[in-house]
Amino acid sequence: MLFKAFIYGLGLYAIYHFAQSGGLLNIGGGSIGFGASKSHWAGVQAEVRQAMLDSWHTYEKYGWGYDVYHPIKQTGENMGKRPLGWMIVDSLDTLMLMDAKEEVNRAKKWIKEDLDYVFDQDVNVFETTIRMLGGLLSAFHLSQDDVYLDKAVHLANLLHGAYKSPSGIPYASVNLETGDGIKNHVNAGASSTAEAGTVQLEMKYLAKLTGEADWWQLAEKVMQALEANKARDGLVPIFVNPETGKFQGSYIRLGSRGDSYYEYLLKQYLQTNSQELIYWEMYRESVEGVKKHLVKESYPNKLKFIGELEKGIGGGLSNKMDHLVCFYGGLLALGATEGKTIQEARKLPNWNEEREADFKLGEDLTYTCYKMYHDVPATGLSPEIVVFNTDPSKNEDFYIKPRDRHNLQRPETVESLFYLYRITGDNKYRKWGEEIFENFMKYTKVVNLDGEVSFSSLQDVSQVNKDKVAKFADNTESFWWAETLKYLYLLFDDTNKIPLTDYVFNTEAHPFPKFDLSDHLKTGWRRKIDENQPPRMLESKVKIDKQKLPEAQPVNKPLEEEAKEAVKENPELAKDENIDEKREKLNKIIENLDKN
C-alpha cells in the first residue's frame, strides 16, 4: 500500500510539473496546455500592454515628435530638417489595438497639427510606404477618422514621382518637395528587389479606399516588370535596375533586400480574398524554389534553416541566416491555411500534400527561430545573424560572428509565433513567446532615476556584466512598438482581434482588411510564356481523382483561347517556323490584347 501511495503521489507530482512547464496534450488535432489558463495569458498580455504604455509615456516626455529616440540619453532627433512621424505614425495602430484612448488622442492631435510632409527631404520609398503610409491607412481603418486618410493621400501623392522610371520599378528614394525619384547612391543605382516588391498592399488598399485606380496600376506595373525577368524557380536576386527592369547581380536570399518580396506575393493574393491567382502561382513557385535550393538542416539537432545563394542558383549555399528570415515560418503556415485554423483547413477540398508540407516546414522553421533565442545562454535573445553548423563533428547548431551579436528587438520570430498560435491553438507558441518577452523585459529595459521605463537595442546578446546587465545600444526602433509588442500582444489575446480570415498585415504589422476585386481594381497583366520552365498547373479548388480525368486539361484556358484566336487572325503563326519566334509573336499579340 505504501508503494502504491508512493507511485500515486509521484504520478500526481509528474502531472503537476508537466502542467507547470507548459506540457501539452494533443486531442483531435488541437492542443490543450495544462498550466496555461486564460487568466495566465491575459496577465501576460496586460504586461505587454504595460510595457508599451510605460515606454511610450517616457518617449512622450523626452522625445515627442522626433523620428529617432535615445532612451539612455533621453533625447530625440529627426532624420531630416523636420519630423516624418516615424515613431508616432508607425506605433499608432498598436495603441489603438491596446485601447489606449488618451495616448491615441494625443498622437492624433500631433499628426493633425504638426505633421507636414512637404519639405526638402529625400526619403526611402519603401520605408516611408510601409511605416508611414501603412500606419496612416491602418489607423484610418481602425478609427474611420478622415484625418488619417487625408494625410495618407497627401503622402502618397508626394511619393508618386518615385515610380516614374522607364521600367516602372520605383527608384530607391524620392524628394518630398520636388517629387523627383532618386536612384540608389550605391549598388550602381539599383533598387532593392524587396523594396520594389513591398509597396503593393499599401497602394492597392489606398486605391480601394479612394477609388483611384492609378495607385493600383503603378503597384501592378512593378510586379509585371519583376516577373518578366523569369526568375529561375521563383527565386529573385536582391537588386533590380529601375532603368531597365532587369535583375542586377545573382545574390539570392530571404534576408535583407529579399525578404518581403516573397511575403507580398502571398499577401497580395490574400488581400483580394484569394482572387488574384497570378500571385498565388508566383508564391507557390517561390516556395518550391526555397525548398529545392535554400533549406538545409544543422548538426547535431537537425534544425531546419534557410541559407543564402551568394552566387545564385548552382553557386553553393551559405549557412548564414538573418533573424529577418524568421518571418518565413509564419508565412508558410499562413499560406497553407489562408488564415483558417489547421483543423478547418485540413477538411477543405483544396488541402493537399503540398500545403501539408508547407505547413510542416513553417513549424520547423519557427522552432529554429525560437532556438536562436533559447540557445543563447547569456540573455536568451537572438542576435541579428547566425551561421548554422552542418559539420557532424561539431556540437553546436549555430555560432555567432562578433559583428552580428547585436539585437534590434526585431519582430520576425514573435510574428511567426503569433501566426502559428492562431492557426494551431498550440500553447507551446505562447510559452516560447512569453520566454522571449521576459528576456526582452530583463535585458532591454531601461529605467531612469525617476523610475521611468524605456527599451533599447543591445550591442551584444552573448555577454552580460557581473550584474547580469547587457550593453545597450541606446536606440529604440519604431518597429519595437509597431511590430514586436503588437505581435506579442496579439499572441496572448483570446478575443481573436484582427482575425486572419479577414485581414492581412503589411510587412510593418499594420493590418488591412481584405476586399474583393472590382471592374477597375483587378489584375491588369498576364505572365509571359517562359520557354525555360514548363507551365505550372494552378492548384484546383476542388479535389480531383486524377485517375478519372479523361485527358490533360489546359494550364490556362483563357490564355489558350486567346492563342487560338490569335492564330485565326494571324495564320502565319501556324507556319512551320522557329518556336522562339512563335513565342515572341504570341507574347506581342497578348500585349496588344491587354492594352485594348
N, C-alpha and C positions, 0 to 999 in steps of 0.2 A: 504493500500500500504506500509505504514511504517512497519507494522507487517510482510508482505511478504518479504520486503527487509531485515528485521532483520533475519528471518528464512533462507533466501538465503545466507546471509553473514555467519550465524552460520554454515550452511552446508559446505560452502567453507572452513571455518576455520577447521572444523572437518576432511575434506578430507586432508587438508594440514598437520594437526597434525598427522593424521593416517599415511600419507606418511613418515613424518619425523621420526616417531617411528618405521619404518620398517614394516608397515602394508602390508598384503598380500591378494591378491585375487586368488582363485582357478579357473582356466579356463582350461577345458578339461583335468583335472588331473594334470596340471602343476601349477606353481605359478609365479606370477609377483610381484616384490617389487616396490612400487611407489617411495620410497625415496632411491633407491639403483641403481643408474645408473652405467653403465660400467666404466665411468670415476672415480666414487667414489671408486669402488673396485680396480681399477688399482692404485689409490692413496694409498689405504691401503696395497696392495701388495708391492708397492715401499717402504713403511715404514718398512715392514717386511724385505725386502732385505737390507735396510739401517741399520737396527738393526743387521743383520747378519754381514755385512761388517765392521761396526764400532767396534763391539766386536771382530771380527776376527783380525782386524788390531792391536788391543790392545794386543791380545794373541800373535800375531807375534812379537810384540815389547818386551814383557816381559816374555813370556813363550814358545817361539817357540821350537817345537820338544818334549816338555815334555808331559807326559801322564796325568798329573793332573795339573790344573791351579787354583790358588787362586787369584781372582780378587781384593780383598781388599788389601792383602799384595803385589800384583803384582809379584808373584813368582810362579815357577812351580817345579814339581818333577816327577820322574819316579816311576813306580810301582816295578821295579826291578833294576838290575845293568845298563841296557841300555834301551833306549826308544823302545816302541812297536808300536808307531804311533797311539796311542789311540785317540788323538784328531784330528790329521791331516787326517788319512785314513778314519775315521768314517764320517768326515764332507765333504770330497772331492766332492761327487756327489751332495751335496746341492749347493756348489759353482758352479759346472758345470751347474746345472739346472737354477741357477740365472745368468748365463752368466758372471761370474766373472773371466775373462780370465787371468788377471795378477796374481790373487791370486792362481788360479789353476796351473799356470806355476811354481810359487814358491814352491807350495806343491809337484808337480811332481818332481822337482829338489831334494827336500829333500828326497822323497821316493826312488828315483833312487840312490842317492849318500850316504845317511846317514842311511837308514833303513835296518838293517840286523837282521834277526830273530834267527840266530844260536848263542845262548849263554846259559849259565846255568841258566835257569829261568823256574819255574813252572807257567803255565798259565791255567786259566779256559777254558776248551774246548769250551763250549757253547758261552761265551762272546767273545772269540777270533774268533770263527767261524762267529757269526752274525755281529760283528763290523768290524773286520779286513778282514777276507776272503770275507764277503759280500760286504764290502766297496770297496775292490780292484776289485771284479768281476763286480760290478755296474759301477765303474769308467771305466773299460775296455769297457763295452758295450756302454757307452755314448760317449767315445772318440775313441774307436778302437785303442788305443795305447797299444802296447805289453808290455810296461814297467809294467803295472798293472797286466796283465795276467801272466807274468813271475813271478812276486812277489807272486801272488796268488797261483800258482802251487807250488812254493818253500815252502810257509807257509803250504799248505795242506799236503805236504809230511812230514813235521815236526809234524803235528797233528795225523798222521796215527796210531801211537802206542797207542793212547787212545782207539781204537776200538778192541784191542787185548785182550778182556776179554772172559771168557768162553761162555758167553751168546750173545756177540755182542753188548750189551749195553755199551756205552762208559764210561770210568772212568771219574770222575769229572774234573781231571786235567791231564796235560802231561808236561814232561820236554822237552823243545825245543832242548836241546843239546843231550840228550841221547835217546829221543823218547819214554821213558818209561811212560806208563799210571800210574796215581796215584789216589788211592781211596780217597774219601772224608774223611777229618780228623775228621768229626763229623757225627752224624746220622748213626753210625755203618757202615760207609763206603758206604752208599747208595748214588746213584746219584739222582739228581732231575729229576723227570719224564718230566717236561717241557724242561729241558736242553737236555735230551737224545732225545726227540722228536722234537727238533728245530734246527737241523743241515741239514735237508733233502733238503730244497730248494737250499742251497748253494752248497752242494755236488753234487746234480743232475745237476745243471747248470754248475758246473765245469766239470762234465763228458760229458755234451753236447758239451762244448767248446773244450775239449781236445780229446774226443773220448775214454777216459779211463773209461771203464765200472766199474772198481774196486770201484770208489767213489760211484757210483750208488748202487752197491751191498751192500756196507757197510751201506749206509743210509737205504736201504730197510730191511736189517737184523735187524736193530734196531726196525723198525716198526713191523716186524714179531714177534719179541720177546715180545714187549709190547702188541700186540694184542692177543698173545697166553694166556695171563692171563685171558682173557674173562671178562673184567671189566663189572660189572652189569650196565645196561642201558647206557653204553658208558662212564661212569664217572670213572676216574682213580685216585687212591691215588697219593700223591705228591712225593713219594720216590719209587725207584726201585733199587734192588740189582744187580750190574753188574756181580757178580759171578754166580748167579742163574737165573737172568732174571725175578725174581718174585717181585711183588709189596711188599713194606715194610710199615707196618702200614696201617691205614684206613682213614687218613685225606684227604678229598676231597675239593678242592676249585679252583676257576678260577683266583685267585690272584697269588702271588709269588709261584714259583715252580710247578704251574699247568697251568698257562695261555696259553702260546704259543704252548703247545701240541695240544690244540683244534684248535688254529689258523692254524697250519700247516696241520691238516687233510684236511681242505678245500683248502688250498693254494697248496698242492701237487696235488690235483685234478685239480685245475685251471691252474697250471703251465704247465701241459701237455695237454693244450687245452681241458680240461674236458674229457680226455680219460682213466684215471686211476679210474675206477668206484669203486674200493675197498676203496679208500679214501673218496669218496662221501658217501658211505654207512656208514663208520665209523663216518664221520662228522654228518650225519643225526641222527644216533643213539645217539651221544653225545648231540645234540641239544634237542632231545626229553627227554633225561635224565635231562638236565638242567631245562627244563620247568617243568618236573614232580617233581624234588626234590629240586631245588635251588631258584626258582623265588618266590618272595613274594612282597607284597605291604606295603608301610608305611602309617602311620597316621600323620596328617589328610588329606594329599593331594594325597594319593594313588600313590606315586611314585614307579614304578617297580624297584626292586633291586635284586641282586644275592647274596645270603648268602653263608655260609660255613658249611660243614658237618665235624665237628671235630672228630666225632667217626664213620664216614662212613654213608652209607645209612641206615636209620632207627634210627639213634642216636640223632636226634634233630637238628634243623637248627639254626646256629648262625647268627645274623643280621649284622655282621661285613662285610664290603666291601672295598677292596683296590681300590685306584684310578687305579691301574693296570687293574682292571676288565673292565674299561671303553672302552677297545678295542672291547668288545664283541658286542656292538650295531652296530658298523660299519661292523663287521664280519658277523653278521646276515643279514644285508642289502646286502652285497656283495654276500653271499651265496644264497640268494633268487633270485637275478637277474643275478648272474655270471658276474657282471660288466656292464651290459646293463642298460639303464635308466629304471625307473619303468614303464614308459609308453610303452616302447618297450617290456619289459619282460612280462607284463600282456597280451600281444597279442600273446605270443608264445604258442604252443601246450602243453608244459610241465608245464605251470603255473597252480598251484592248490591251494587248501586251506592251505596246509602245508607251501608252500612258502609265501603265503599271511600272515599267522600267524607269520612266522619267521620275515618277514619284519616289521610287526607292533610291535613286541617285540623289534626289533632293534631300531625303532623310539623311543619307550617308554624308553628304557634304555639310549639312547643318551640324551634324555631330562633330565633324572635323573642325569646324569653326568654333564650336564650344570648347574643344580640346586646345585650341590656340589660346584660349584664356586659362582654362583649368590647369594646363600643364606648365604654366609659367610660375615657378614656385614663389618668387618674391612678392608678387602683387596679385596674381590671378587675373591679370589684364593682358589682352593681346597686344603684341607690337604691330607696327604698321605693315611689316612684311616678314614672312618666314620662308625658309628654304627646307623643303621636305627631304628626308633621307630615304634613298632607295638602295642603300648598301646593306645587305643582310648581316654584315659583320658588326654593324653599329647598333647601339641600344636605344637611341633617342629618335623619335619620329620626325622631329624637325629641329633646326637650330636658327639662331637669330644673328644676323650680322650687326656689328656695332652701330652702323649708321641707320639701322632700321628699328631700333629699340623704342622709339617714341610711340606714344598713344595719343591720338587726337579726339578720343571719346566718340569714335565713329559709330554709325548706327547699323551697319550691314548685318552683323550677327544677330542682334536683337530683332531686326527686321525679319530675318528668316525664322527666328523662334516664334514671332507673332504669327506668321503665316502657318507654320506647322502646327501651332497650338489650335488656331482657329479651324484648321482643316481636319485635325485628328482628335482634338479634345484630350490629348495625352498630357498629363500634368508634368511629365519629365521636362517638357519645354519651358514650363513656368518655373520649375525648380532651377533649371540652368539659368534662366533669365534673372531669377532672384539672386542667385550666386553672383552673377556679373554685376547686377545693380549694387549689391552690398560692397563689392570690391571698388566700384566707382565711388561709393559713399566713403569708403575707408581711405582711399588713396588719392582721390582727385578733389576732395572737398577742401575749400579754403575758408577759414574762419578768421575774421579780423579781430582787433582788440575790443570792438564793441559787440562781438558775437554775431556779426552779420555774415551770411553764408554766400560763397560763390563756388564755382567749379572751374578747374583749369586742366588743360592738356598736360601730359607728362613728358619729360625728356627721355626717361629710361624706365621701362617696366621690369627690367631684370634686376634692379638693385634698389634697396632702401637703406637708410642710415640706421644707426644703432637704436634710434627711437621708432623704427619701422615707418619712417616717413620717406616718400618718394620725392624726386626732384621735379618741381613744377616748371612748366614752360611759360607760365604767366600769359595764357591766352584762352579765352572762351570762344569756341567756334559756334556760329549761329545754328549749325545742324545739331549741336548738343540739345538745344531746346526744340528745334523744328522737327528733328527726326528721332534721336536716341531716346529722349524722355517720352516723346509721343508714342513710339512703338512699345516702350516698356509699360506705359500707362494702359494702352490698349491690350497688351498681353495679359494684364491682370484684371481686365474688365469682364464682367459677367452679364452685361446688358447688350452685347453684340453691337456696340457703337460702330458705325461705318461698316456695315455688312459687306463682305467680299463679293456677294452676288449682285450688289447694286453699285459698287464703287470701284474705281481704280485709284491707286496712289501714284502720283508722279514720282520721279526719282529723288525728290526732296521731301517725300512723305506728305505732300499736300493732296488731300482726297478730292477727286472729281466724280460726279455722278455719271453713270453710264447713260447712253441715249441711243436712239435708232437713227439709221441713215435716212436721208430725205432726197428729194429730186435734185437739189442743188448742193447738198453736202453728202458726197459719196465718193467711192474710189474712182479717181479720174484717169487711171492709167492701167496698162496691162504689162505683164512681164514679157520680155522678148524671148524668142526661142534661143536656147543655148546649145550649140552643136557639141559642146564638150561634156554635157551631162545628159543622161536620159531623163525624160519627163518624170515628175513625181506625181503619183496619184493622190489627189486630195482625199483626206480622211472622210469616210462616209459617216453621216449622222445616224445611220441605221446599221445594225449588224447584218451581214450578208453571208449566206452559205456559199463560199466560193466554188464548191464542187458543183453547184446547181446553176452557175452562170452559163448561159448558152454560148457566149463568146466574149472576147475582150471588149470593154466599153471605152469610149473616148476619154482621154485625160481631161480635156477642157472642151466641152461641147460647143459653147458659143464661139470659141476661137476656131474650132474645126469647121463650123458652119461658115464663118467669115472666110476661111481659107478656100472652101469650095466655091463661095460666091466670087471670090477674087479670081479664081481660075476661069470661071464662066465669063467674067468681064474681061479677063486678060488671058486669052488662050495660049499666049507664048509661054506662060508659066508651066504649061503641061509638056512643053518640048523637052527633049532629052538633053539637058544641059547640066552643068556642074551644080551639085546640091547646094554648095555655099551661095552660088548666085541666086538660086531659088529662095533660099532663106532670106537673103538680103532684100530681094524684091518683095517677098511676102511681108517682112517687117515694115518696109516703106508703105505698103498698101494699108497695113493695120494702123500705122501712124496717121495716115490721111483720114482713115475712118474715125479715129479718136478725135482728130481736130474738128471734123464735121459733125 
